[in-house]
Amino acid sequence: MAAKTCNVGRIDRVIRAVIGIALIGAGGWAWDGWQGAPGGIVAVIAGAVLLGTALTAFCPLYRVLGVRTCPEEG
């Protein structure tokens, strides 16, 4: 199986990380404050996905769409 390559660039990763952390924080507050409000749960999940793609520099959706914001290697 081929290794997953970088398809998320540096600026894209920073934006994803900031939005991901904000969504996790806001969703966690809403989730706790509203006893499991669906919007809070969705925000936490979306934030976790964004943060995960920022940390790994790989986005499966980008691969499907053929998008690449990471500079070519080598």
N, C-alpha and C positions, 0 to 999 in steps of 0.2 A: 504494500500500500504506500502510495506517495505521501511524503511529509506535507503537512499544511504549510503554505508559505505566507509571508506577510502580504496582506492586501489592504491594511488600514494604516495610513500614514501618520506622522507625528502630530500634526495639527488636529486631524480627525480623532486621534486617540485622546488628546487632551480635552477636546470638546465632549467626547463620549464619557470620559471619566467625570468631568464636572457635572454634566447633566445626570449621569447615573447616580452619583453621590447625592445630588439634590433630590432626585426622585425617591431614592431609598430613604432619605431623611424625612421628606414630606409624606411619603407613603407610610412610613413607620409611625409618624405622629398621627396621621389620619386613622391608621389601622388600630392603634391603641386608644385614641380618643373616641372613636366611633364604634368600638367593639367589633372589629373585623369588617369594616366598611369595604365593599367590593372595590371601590376606587382606590383605596389605600393598598389593598392586596395587589391590584394590577400595577400600581405605581412602583411597589417594591420589586415585583417580578421584572418589569421593564427596566428599572434601574440596575438590577443585578445583571441582566443581559447586556446592557450597555457597558457596565463596568467590566464584565467578563471579556467582551470583545476588545475593550481598550487595553486590558492587561495582556491578552494573548496576541494582539495585533492581527487577528483573523476574524472575519465576519462571513459566516456561511451565506447570508443573503447577498453580499457583494460577489461571492463566487458564482452564485446562480445567475446574477444579473450581469456578470462580466465587468464589474467595477473594480478599480484598483487605485487607491490613493497613496500607496506605499511606493517609494522609488524602486526602480529595478535593482536587483542585487547583482554584484559582480560585474 
